[in-house]
């Protein structure tokens, strides 16, 4: 078994105790320079920019903290229920400055996520909810049907407060709860301390080449997601970086908006899941490309989904004429339990791609081959350690053997809020110097020639007749048919009387004239030929009907649950 550690330790001033403390420091240094820009596309196709300087942001955060100090005690939870905006940033940092435990969530009305919001609120039991005047009626309406009865504060309606000194919190006190997407009924809140958050924010700044006054972050990722929060708030506070935000819906409506923001932000660092890069390549017109200047982009992070070589090639091919350099693509791996970032491909060169024998990979071993499954390297750890183990025993995996990815470092959270976390956090062997244990990620991967390759989720593995199949491989095969809408497939396993069986759900390509029966037969044949797998069922839906997360990624868990309860099969075509 090979344990990989960062080649150069990430350093930082550990005396700085919180993101809000850092905000105060940057406000004194950068003053009237722009800290935050939110481009609002509601009611304006070209977008309306709302900006806050470092001093203005610091003052508004202080105002929120002053209000909270009068209604909530340190350590109480303050849930943020607001849309993507500058006010969201103000609310989140205001809760941290007041010594409360922030809980980044979202405004009621996010389609398909009411159950998740209700479950998260019931789990964390906030004493106060922070929102905006635009969302406050919806928040009150949502809370009226909830057992939770917190105070509700609209952060954009507060009168300015007198400046005051705010003591730095204990670095090991809880900064916020990061709720994982997981099941819509049972979200889990990862407990992240100030030390965890600052460690990972600094790790990210170092890994992606962030420099104050030279680089900026650009993001449409939701601020209640782990990557969206660190990219949009954490790294900017840690590194003194200007941050540009837009709503996820603005990106989905017109992906060129994201690329325009990258063009307008010299030294831009941004991130998106794999599907978003393919979405841009297929949806941005030649006319829109004429406005793009991407030669100054520093890093484009590709993570949170399997990174597909074809997607990287498609995106690079589409925007090379706009000055985009191949080496800015940074394949990454991370998860909320580690704050977000774990590993990243090397700077200055494209991520390594290796093709492994598919049958041997399914059996748990990496054997390079001329054809098979091509994986993109997620590089090396960013200021932490990674090891591969047998998921059942925890024993080290042999070199080149697939196993569970485990992580150890100062960025790993302290557990799940209100739950026994001993099966996931702090696993042996403990570091003799730091006492840190290992995080069981639930992800499968392998260390090959010193770099980490992620092969899939342990819980998503499709096991039929004793053979392992990675769902992303099955999905890619299905999507090779012209009648299947790109990036719409979800493969998963269900229990039957004869054991586990495989199901795939796909969307019919727009304007496709293929017959559903013909498409179903073609998908079955392709999966059988390519994987030796007989599909139990193929469900074809209309475009846009496969369940997705709030950032647009396919949600296999929701697909499976919807299939089992009949809500998917009730909408099938053919």
VOGU-3710 file (C-alpha; in Angstrom, 3 decimals, decimal comma):
1> xxxxxxxxxx> 0,000/0,000/0,000  1,265/3,418/-0,880  0,526/6,458/1,259  0,975/9,738/-0,584  1,716/13,009/1,122  2,152/16,524/-0,270  5,646/17,256/-1,611  5,724/20,637/0,140  3,837/21,351/3,380  1,307/24,147/3,238
11> xxxxxxxxxx> 2,127/26,871/5,748  -0,015/29,624/7,202  -0,407/31,860/10,218  -2,277/29,582/12,604  -2,843/32,460/15,005  -5,614/33,758/12,728  -8,671/32,079/14,173  -11,583/32,516/11,745  -12,718/33,686/8,335  -14,291/36,731/10,002
21> xxxxxxxxxx> -11,026/37,600/11,750  -9,263/37,465/8,406  -11,935/39,694/6,874  -11,123/42,356/9,453  -7,429/42,119/8,628  -7,985/42,394/4,870  -10,370/45,332/5,401  -7,517/47,216/7,061  -5,052/46,308/4,303  -7,200/46,476/1,167
31> xxxxxxxxxx> -9,829/48,974/2,353  -11,672/50,381/-0,653  -10,648/47,693/-3,136  -13,527/45,511/-4,325  -13,857/42,341/-2,271  -17,107/40,882/-3,590  -19,145/41,184/-6,760  -22,462/39,453/-7,308  -23,732/39,580/-10,886  -27,508/39,420/-10,629
41> xxxxxxxxxx> -29,305/38,219/-13,784  -32,793/38,367/-12,346  -34,631/40,870/-14,523  -31,521/41,743/-16,537  -30,184/39,590/-19,353  -26,825/41,389/-19,158  -26,614/41,168/-15,377  -26,487/43,842/-12,689  -23,292/43,919/-10,642  -23,612/44,461/-6,890
51> xxxxxxxxxx> -20,225/45,152/-5,303  -18,853/45,492/-1,786  -15,383/46,735/-0,912  -13,419/45,022/1,819  -14,322/47,819/4,235  -18,007/47,744/3,285  -18,130/43,972/3,646  -16,431/44,167/7,034  -18,867/46,846/8,236  -21,925/44,890/7,120
61> xxxxxxxxxx> -20,639/41,681/8,704  -20,090/43,625/11,931  -23,666/44,906/11,785  -25,053/41,377/11,475  -22,802/40,126/14,265  -23,984/42,936/16,549  -27,620/42,034/15,923  -26,941/38,346/16,536  -25,078/38,992/19,777  -28,310/40,415/21,191
71> xxxxxxxxxx> -30,519/37,442/20,346  -28,326/34,326/20,340  -25,599/32,904/22,538  -22,214/31,753/21,219  -22,421/28,174/19,987  -26,054/28,410/18,884  -26,770/27,592/15,282  -27,526/30,328/12,760  -28,981/28,933/9,535  -28,606/30,942/6,331
81> xxxxxxxxxx> -31,758/30,643/4,209  -31,169/32,994/1,297  -30,535/33,005/-2,411  -27,086/33,385/-3,962  -26,099/36,992/-3,292  -23,732/39,335/-1,513  -26,189/39,223/1,398  -25,586/35,471/1,729  -21,865/36,134/2,258  -22,662/38,866/4,787
91> xxxxxxxxxx> -25,014/36,563/6,706  -22,583/33,646/6,812  -19,612/35,713/7,979  -21,771/37,661/10,411  -22,789/34,435/12,159  -19,151/33,365/12,445  -18,055/36,764/13,777  -20,742/36,599/16,469  -19,408/33,236/17,644  -22,391/31,281/16,383
101> xxxxxxxxxx> -22,237/28,064/14,391  -23,191/29,003/10,836  -25,322/26,568/8,836  -25,187/27,414/5,117  -28,468/26,270/3,569  -30,767/27,790/0,928  -33,988/29,702/0,543  -37,266/27,757/0,456  -38,486/27,123/-3,051  -35,435/25,371/-4,458
111> xxxxxxxxxx> -37,150/22,744/-6,635  -37,055/19,228/-5,225  -35,231/20,152/-2,026  -37,938/21,071/0,492  -37,485/17,738/2,275  -33,755/18,232/2,565  -34,185/21,753/3,967  -36,740/20,614/6,546  -34,519/17,710/7,605  -31,430/19,910/7,959
121> xxxxxxxxxx> -33,319/22,459/10,084  -34,733/19,726/12,305  -31,245/18,255/12,680  -29,374/21,443/13,621  -32,238/23,206/15,487  -31,099/26,789/14,767  -31,798/29,541/17,248  -31,833/32,106/14,450  -32,360/32,125/10,690  -30,595/34,696/8,528
131> xxxxxxxxxx> -32,268/35,691/5,278  -33,068/38,729/3,112  -36,114/40,947/2,676  -36,755/39,266/-0,665  -36,862/35,800/0,899  -38,310/36,549/4,333  -41,969/35,834/3,490  -41,041/32,456/1,982  -38,923/31,683/5,053  -41,740/32,531/7,472
141> xxxxxxxxxx> -44,136/30,437/5,380  -41,776/27,469/5,398  -41,105/27,702/9,125  -44,836/27,895/9,865  -45,076/24,214/9,053  -41,918/23,293/10,913  -41,344/22,373/14,563  -38,334/24,721/14,510  -39,187/28,231/15,762  -36,055/30,403/15,427
151> xxxxxxxxxx> -35,783/34,195/15,307  -35,668/35,412/11,699  -33,380/38,281/10,685  -33,227/39,946/7,271  -29,566/40,966/7,018  -30,196/43,613/4,340  -32,671/45,478/6,551  -30,387/46,167/9,540  -29,333/49,671/10,496  -25,524/50,096/10,616
161> xxxxxxxxxx> -24,018/49,255/13,995  -21,201/51,000/15,797  -17,814/49,334/15,240  -16,700/47,119/18,099  -13,929/44,687/18,919  -14,743/41,050/18,303  -12,577/38,493/20,085  -11,034/35,745/18,001  -12,723/32,403/18,636  -11,037/29,228/19,761
171> xxxxxxxxxx> -9,553/27,692/16,575  -11,017/24,337/17,598  -14,535/25,700/18,095  -17,091/24,808/15,424  -17,250/27,328/12,580  -20,093/25,842/10,573  -22,027/22,699/9,693  -21,650/21,598/6,088  -24,666/19,520/5,161  -23,924/16,824/2,618
181> xxxxxxxxxx> -26,289/16,274/-0,281  -26,708/12,536/0,421  -30,281/11,398/0,862  -32,923/14,087/0,618  -34,452/12,724/3,819  -31,389/12,304/5,999  -28,775/14,983/5,318  -25,755/14,855/7,610  -24,069/17,999/8,967  -20,262/17,785/8,935
191> xxxxxxxxxx> -18,796/19,619/11,949  -16,002/21,896/10,705  -13,855/23,903/13,100  -12,189/27,225/12,369  -8,889/25,363/12,183  -10,319/22,881/9,631  -11,716/25,630/7,434  -8,638/27,844/7,430  -6,366/24,866/6,797  -8,332/23,816/3,719
201> xxxxxxxxxx> -8,818/27,361/2,431  -5,059/27,887/2,622  -4,412/24,499/1,043  -6,658/25,550/-1,838  -4,952/28,926/-2,237  -1,548/27,238/-2,410  -2,694/24,458/-4,749  -4,426/26,699/-7,263  -1,915/29,552/-7,334  -3,974/32,211/-5,544
211> xxxxxxxxxx> -2,364/35,578/-4,775  -3,964/38,671/-3,277  -4,489/41,489/-5,819  -3,312/39,178/-8,627  -5,938/36,446/-8,754  -9,672/36,309/-8,096  -12,271/33,578/-7,720  -15,269/33,263/-10,046  -18,113/30,948/-9,103  -21,683/30,006/-9,920
221> xxxxxxxxxx> -21,579/27,022/-7,541  -24,165/27,260/-4,732  -22,729/28,789/-1,568  -24,361/26,055/0,506  -22,223/23,425/-1,258  -18,751/22,633/0,078  -16,838/23,712/-3,040  -19,047/26,734/-3,633  -18,515/27,961/-0,084  -14,727/27,554/-0,036
231> xxxxxxxxxx> -14,309/28,984/-3,542  -16,725/31,854/-3,007  -15,991/32,750/0,637  -13,290/30,615/2,293  -10,385/31,045/-0,120  -11,093/34,769/-0,683  -11,004/35,394/3,075  -7,873/33,275/3,540  -5,988/34,778/0,616  -7,349/38,300/0,293
241> xxxxxxxxxx> -8,894/37,506/-3,087  -11,666/39,345/-4,880  -14,674/37,073/-5,400  -17,192/37,139/-8,259  -20,452/35,242/-7,772  -23,490/34,423/-9,871  -26,523/32,227/-9,376  -26,400/28,597/-10,587  -29,575/29,203/-12,592  -27,865/32,078/-14,418
251> xxxxxxxxxx> -25,189/29,649/-15,559  -27,657/26,942/-16,575  -29,742/29,449/-18,547  -26,714/30,790/-20,421  -23,327/29,158/-19,720  -21,485/31,898/-21,604  -22,146/34,139/-18,584  -19,638/32,132/-16,564  -17,040/32,407/-19,314  -17,688/36,133/-19,681
261> xxxxxxxxxx> -17,037/36,523/-15,949  -13,777/34,568/-16,319  -12,769/36,875/-19,156  -13,522/39,987/-17,110  -11,578/38,751/-14,064  -7,796/38,712/-14,623  -6,138/35,783/-12,892  -9,424/33,901/-12,495  -9,678/30,688/-10,477  -12,922/28,779/-10,851
271> xxxxxxxxxx> -14,467/25,347/-10,426  -17,286/23,249/-11,834  -18,385/19,623/-12,008  -17,464/17,687/-15,138  -20,891/18,067/-16,780  -20,591/21,870/-16,770  -17,552/21,854/-19,032  -19,313/19,684/-21,604  -22,401/21,884/-21,251  -20,372/24,987/-22,090
281> xxxxxxxxxx> -18,703/23,353/-25,071  -22,052/22,398/-26,586  -24,079/25,482/-25,663  -21,780/28,495/-26,166  -22,181/29,875/-29,684  -19,469/31,132/-32,008  -20,878/34,642/-31,620  -20,568/34,396/-27,845  -17,001/33,116/-28,150  -16,002/36,318/-29,922
291> xxxxxxxxxx> -16,366/38,171/-26,601  -14,188/35,754/-24,621  -10,571/36,251/-23,580  -9,504/33,248/-21,511  -5,724/33,463/-21,715  -5,519/34,971/-18,215  -7,388/32,133/-16,481  -5,121/30,623/-13,790  -6,981/27,462/-12,752  -10,170/25,667/-13,808
301> xxxxxxxxxx> -10,977/23,034/-11,202  -12,802/19,930/-12,400  -14,147/17,853/-9,530  -17,119/16,388/-7,624  -17,870/13,989/-10,498  -15,688/11,554/-12,437  -13,434/13,680/-14,654  -13,902/12,391/-18,202  -11,056/12,743/-20,721  -13,519/13,397/-23,537
311> xxxxxxxxxx> -15,012/16,326/-21,630  -11,633/17,956/-21,045  -10,781/17,550/-24,725  -14,151/18,906/-25,841  -13,948/21,982/-23,616  -10,338/22,717/-24,546  -11,110/22,253/-28,240  -14,074/24,614/-28,027  -12,248/27,448/-26,269  -8,610/27,166/-27,342
321> xxxxxxxxxx> -9,367/29,886/-29,906  -10,318/32,148/-26,965  -6,820/31,786/-25,494  -7,568/28,961/-23,049  -4,371/27,092/-22,113  -4,526/23,284/-21,614  -2,498/23,418/-18,402  -5,113/25,463/-16,508  -7,337/22,358/-16,190  -6,887/21,071/-12,632
331> xxxxxxxxxx> -8,507/17,724/-11,880  -9,359/17,515/-8,199  -10,821/15,206/-5,592  -12,496/16,182/-2,359  -15,510/15,817/-0,088  -17,385/17,777/2,562  -15,983/15,640/5,395  -12,519/17,026/4,528  -13,952/20,576/4,253  -13,664/20,114/0,494
341> xxxxxxxxxx> -10,242/19,749/-1,167  -8,126/16,596/-0,803  -5,941/16,277/-3,899  -5,245/18,109/-7,153  -3,311/17,489/-10,347  0,024/19,245/-10,768  0,099/22,870/-11,876  1,542/23,834/-15,222  0,687/20,692/-17,177  -2,422/18,746/-18,179
351> xxxxxxxxxx> -3,594/16,068/-15,763  -2,245/12,615/-16,526  -4,604/10,108/-18,181  -4,112/6,343/-17,967  -6,138/3,602/-19,647  -6,635/0,504/-17,508  -7,936/-2,929/-18,470  -11,667/-2,720/-17,688  -12,096/-6,295/-16,477  -9,084/-6,120/-14,173
361> xxxxxxxxxx> -10,179/-2,718/-12,864  -13,637/-4,084/-12,055  -11,891/-6,886/-10,196  -9,945/-4,318/-8,190  -6,552/-4,116/-9,904  -4,927/-1,542/-12,177  -3,331/-2,946/-15,306  -2,478/-0,407/-18,038  -3,905/-1,436/-21,403  -4,341/-0,149/-24,929
371> xxxxxxxxxx> -8,118/0,006/-24,456  -10,473/-0,082/-21,517  -11,350/2,491/-18,833  -9,412/5,750/-19,103  -9,074/7,542/-15,780  -7,856/11,072/-15,164  -5,416/11,586/-12,318  -6,556/13,673/-9,356  -2,919/14,304/-8,570  -1,415/14,531/-5,131
381> xxxxxxxxxx> -2,717/15,562/-1,703  -2,926/19,256/-0,851  -1,349/19,491/2,604  -2,670/16,150/3,862  -2,139/12,396/3,526  -4,019/9,812/1,469  -3,952/6,025/1,730  -5,849/3,153/0,078  -7,269/0,367/2,255  -9,523/-2,662/2,085
391> xxxxxxxxxx> -12,942/-1,128/2,891  -13,990/-4,138/4,944  -10,929/-4,591/7,136  -9,135/-1,243/6,953  -5,934/-3,077/6,140  -3,610/-1,431/3,604  -4,302/-2,347/-0,011  -1,512/-3,798/-2,105  0,273/-1,493/-4,570  -1,942/-0,978/-7,617
401> xxxxxxxxxx> -4,990/-2,419/-5,863  -8,293/-0,540/-5,768  -9,631/0,175/-2,291  -11,298/2,806/-0,162  -9,657/6,234/-0,119  -8,805/7,414/3,381  -7,619/10,902/4,269  -5,799/12,452/7,221  -4,998/16,112/7,755  -5,855/19,331/9,611
411> xxxxxxxxxx> -8,760/19,992/7,237  -10,692/16,807/8,130  -13,864/17,591/10,087  -14,698/16,424/13,596  -17,663/14,229/12,768  -21,371/14,512/11,979  -23,572/16,781/14,048  -25,478/14,827/16,675  -24,480/11,415/15,313  -22,107/8,627/16,142
421> xxxxxxxxxx> -19,304/9,245/13,647  -16,814/6,675/14,915  -17,170/4,492/11,808  -16,128/7,390/9,547  -13,852/9,790/11,447  -10,696/9,288/13,510  -9,972/5,753/12,359  -6,654/4,081/13,244  -3,732/4,220/12,922  -3,440/7,574/14,722
431> xxxxxxxxxx> -0,575/9,911/13,885  1,850/9,775/16,852  2,666/13,498/16,537  -0,723/15,085/15,857  -3,110/12,394/17,117  -5,027/12,673/13,850  -6,808/9,572/12,636  -8,126/8,712/9,193  -11,350/9,644/7,421  -13,155/6,820/5,640
441> xxxxxxxxxx> -14,388/8,597/2,512  -16,612/5,877/1,048  -14,882/6,520/-2,282  -12,925/3,949/-4,232  -9,565/4,712/-5,767  -6,006/3,632/-6,395  -2,568/5,165/-6,134  -0,791/4,556/-9,430  2,782/5,800/-9,891  2,386/8,274/-7,039
451> xxxxxxxxxx> -0,909/9,850/-8,105  -4,489/9,297/-6,973  -7,106/7,940/-9,370  -10,728/7,871/-8,189  -12,704/4,951/-9,570  -16,140/5,554/-8,023  -18,309/5,522/-4,932  -18,373/2,388/-2,790  -22,144/2,674/-2,350  -22,696/3,262/-6,100
461> xxxxxxxxxx> -20,846/0,139/-7,207  -23,112/-2,121/-9,265  -22,477/-5,759/-8,329  -24,274/-8,294/-10,500  -23,516/-12,019/-10,516  -20,432/-11,409/-8,406  -18,889/-8,919/-10,845  -18,248/-5,254/-10,103  -19,314/-2,550/-12,537  -18,655/1,154/-12,150
471> xxxxxxxxxx> -21,838/3,118/-12,910  -20,004/5,870/-14,789  -18,696/3,286/-17,273  -22,207/1,993/-17,933  -23,487/5,570/-18,281  -20,770/6,502/-20,766  -21,619/3,493/-22,911  -25,321/4,413/-22,959  -24,564/8,033/-23,834  -22,615/7,015/-26,918
481> xxxxxxxxxx> -25,991/6,478/-28,642  -27,103/9,607/-30,509  -30,617/9,199/-29,144  -29,468/9,669/-25,526  -29,107/13,203/-24,267  -25,475/13,833/-23,210  -24,801/13,777/-19,462  -28,261/12,489/-18,600  -27,664/8,836/-17,708  -27,830/7,352/-14,217
491> xxxxxxxxxx> -26,974/3,698/-13,579  -27,653/1,992/-10,253  -28,397/-1,372/-8,673  -31,659/-2,594/-7,168  -32,477/-5,703/-5,166  -34,616/-8,354/-6,864  -35,687/-11,864/-5,933  -32,762/-13,137/-7,994  -30,180/-10,832/-6,374  -28,852/-7,408/-7,417
501> xxxxxxxxxx> -29,776/-6,146/-10,863  -28,724/-3,123/-12,922  -31,016/-0,315/-14,047  -30,189/2,674/-16,203  -32,227/5,852/-16,603  -31,575/8,149/-19,570  -33,131/11,196/-21,181  -34,134/11,208/-24,839  -31,956/13,607/-26,831  -33,711/16,806/-27,868
511> xxxxxxxxxx> -35,193/16,631/-31,371  -34,331/12,931/-31,587  -36,577/10,938/-33,903  -35,437/7,518/-32,694  -38,161/5,189/-31,461  -37,996/4,539/-27,713  -38,123/0,772/-28,218  -35,232/0,974/-30,683  -33,206/3,151/-28,296  -33,885/0,817/-25,368
521> xxxxxxxxxx> -32,745/-2,192/-27,364  -29,613/-0,372/-28,543  -28,636/0,621/-25,008  -29,161/-2,929/-23,764  -27,029/-4,302/-26,588  -24,230/-1,770/-26,079  -24,014/-2,389/-22,325  -24,120/-6,143/-22,843  -21,360/-6,038/-25,449  -19,175/-3,539/-23,609
531> xxxxxxxxxx> -19,584/-4,778/-20,040  -20,998/-8,300/-20,194  -23,950/-6,955/-18,208  -27,624/-7,605/-18,828  -29,742/-4,621/-17,797  -32,817/-5,329/-15,701  -34,504/-2,169/-16,967  -33,899/0,836/-19,228  -36,025/3,882/-18,432  -36,213/6,634/-21,073
541> xxxxxxxxxx> -37,455/10,037/-19,921  -38,032/13,392/-21,576  -35,183/15,965/-21,471  -34,724/17,490/-18,016  -36,571/14,771/-16,073  -33,670/12,779/-14,597  -33,275/13,886/-10,947  -30,354/16,225/-10,378  -28,690/18,063/-7,510  -29,108/21,809/-7,008
551> xxxxxxxxxx> -25,911/22,409/-9,002  -27,131/20,364/-11,973  -25,317/17,061/-11,393  -27,135/13,759/-11,892  -28,164/12,324/-8,504  -27,940/8,531/-8,659  -29,350/8,242/-5,129  -32,477/10,223/-6,007  -32,809/8,348/-9,309  -32,736/5,037/-7,502
561> xxxxxxxxxx> -35,235/6,153/-4,856  -37,570/7,605/-7,488  -37,331/4,384/-9,487  -38,175/2,290/-6,444  -41,158/4,424/-5,433  -42,496/4,448/-9,001  -42,281/8,190/-9,639  -39,720/7,697/-12,426  -41,306/4,730/-14,140  -44,620/6,565/-14,168
571> xxxx> -43,069/9,139/-16,540  -41,214/6,766/-18,834  -41,608/7,116/-22,586  -42,697/4,269/-24,810
//
